[in-house]
Amino acid sequence: MEARAVARDLRMSPRKVRLVVDQIRGCSVTEAYSLLQFSKKAASVPVSKTLRSAVANAQDKADRDGDTVDVDDLFVSQAFVDEGPTLRRWKAAAQGRAMPRRRRTSHITLVVKSKEN
């Protein structure tokens, strides 16, 4: 059983989100929940939402197939962050000039898989 969830156009830099995603890659879902709950990083909130969505997708997929899936048997098999579209903005600078400012966005992809017994 494999299910995935994607969070697109997250208004946070991919570099910041990757720090959180790297911690949960390969962990069981319950361990990942606890890591994200006690993390001080702001990126842990959208990553946690995406993980919950992936688990819900796995449960829904199992229900449609007539199977059952236990949350304790799921683990994060793949987790990666891609760079989304960059918003170009301008910031006021000295002597009436304008400095470019890039507002980066991210795409989070999480894949959960059940352990093969």
C-alpha positions as CSV (number, residue, x, y, z in Angstrom):
1,M,0.0,0.0,0.0
2,E,1.4,3.3,-1.1
3,A,-0.2,6.8,-0.9
4,R,1.1,10.3,-1.5
5,A,0.2,13.9,-0.8
6,V,1.5,17.0,-2.4
7,A,1.3,20.6,-1.0
8,R,1.9,23.1,-3.7
9,D,2.9,26.8,-3.8
10,L,3.8,26.9,-0.1
11,R,5.0,30.5,0.7
12,M,8.2,29.3,2.3
13,S,11.7,28.9,1.0
14,P,12.5,25.3,0.0
15,R,15.8,25.5,1.9
16,K,13.9,26.0,5.2
17,V,11.4,23.3,4.4
18,R,14.0,20.8,3.5
19,L,15.5,21.0,7.0
20,V,12.2,19.7,8.4
21,V,11.5,17.1,5.7
22,D,15.0,15.6,6.0
23,Q,14.2,14.7,9.7
24,I,11.1,12.7,8.9
25,R,12.3,10.8,5.8
26,G,12.3,7.1,6.6
27,C,10.6,7.4,10.0
28,S,7.4,5.7,11.0
29,V,4.3,7.9,10.8
30,T,3.8,8.0,14.6
31,E,7.5,9.0,15.1
32,A,7.2,11.6,12.3
33,Y,4.1,13.1,14.0
34,S,5.9,13.5,17.3
35,L,9.0,15.0,15.6
36,L,6.9,17.6,13.8
37,Q,4.8,18.4,16.9
38,F,7.8,19.3,19.0
39,S,9.8,21.0,16.3
40,K,10.5,24.7,16.6
41,K,10.7,25.3,12.9
42,A,7.7,27.1,11.2
43,A,7.9,24.7,8.3
44,S,6.8,21.8,10.6
45,V,3.1,23.0,10.4
46,P,2.7,22.6,6.6
47,V,4.8,19.4,6.6
48,S,2.6,18.0,9.3
49,K,-0.6,18.9,7.3
50,T,0.8,17.2,4.3
51,L,1.7,14.1,6.3
52,R,-1.8,13.9,7.7
53,S,-3.1,14.2,4.2
54,A,-0.9,11.3,2.9
55,V,-2.1,9.1,5.8
56,A,-5.7,10.0,5.0
57,N,-5.1,9.2,1.4
58,A,-3.7,5.8,2.4
59,Q,-6.7,5.0,4.5
60,D,-9.1,6.1,1.7
61,K,-7.2,4.0,-0.8
62,A,-7.4,1.0,1.5
63,D,-11.1,1.5,2.0
64,R,-11.8,1.6,-1.7
65,D,-9.8,-1.6,-2.2
66,G,-11.6,-3.4,0.6
67,D,-8.5,-3.6,2.8
68,T,-7.6,-2.1,6.1
69,V,-4.5,-0.1,6.9
70,D,-3.1,0.5,10.4
71,V,-1.4,3.9,10.9
72,D,1.3,2.1,13.0
73,D,2.4,0.1,10.0
74,L,2.9,3.2,7.8
75,F,6.3,4.9,7.3
76,V,7.5,7.8,5.2
77,S,9.2,6.2,2.2
78,Q,9.8,9.3,0.2
79,A,9.9,12.9,1.2
80,F,11.2,15.8,-0.9
81,V,10.8,19.5,-1.5
82,D,10.9,21.1,-4.9
83,E,11.2,24.8,-5.7
84,G,8.0,26.4,-6.8
85,P,7.4,29.7,-8.7
86,T,9.4,32.7,-7.4
87,L,7.4,35.9,-6.8
88,R,9.4,38.9,-7.9
89,R,9.0,41.9,-5.6
90,W,10.7,45.2,-5.1
91,K,12.0,46.8,-1.9
92,A,12.8,50.4,-1.3
93,A,16.6,51.1,-1.0
94,A,18.7,54.1,-0.3
95,Q,18.6,57.3,-2.4
96,G,15.3,56.4,-4.1
97,R,16.5,53.1,-5.6
98,A,14.7,49.8,-5.6
99,M,16.2,46.5,-4.8
100,P,14.8,43.2,-6.2
101,R,13.4,40.8,-3.7
102,R,12.6,37.2,-4.5
103,R,9.8,35.5,-2.6
104,R,10.4,31.8,-3.0
105,T,7.7,29.1,-2.8
106,S,7.9,25.3,-2.3
107,H,6.2,22.1,-3.3
108,I,6.2,19.4,-0.6
109,T,5.7,15.7,-1.7
110,L,5.4,12.9,0.9
111,V,4.9,9.3,0.1
112,V,3.8,6.8,2.9
113,K,4.1,3.1,2.5
114,S,3.0,0.2,4.7
115,K,5.7,-2.1,6.0
116,E,5.9,-5.5,4.4
117,N,5.4,-8.2,7.0
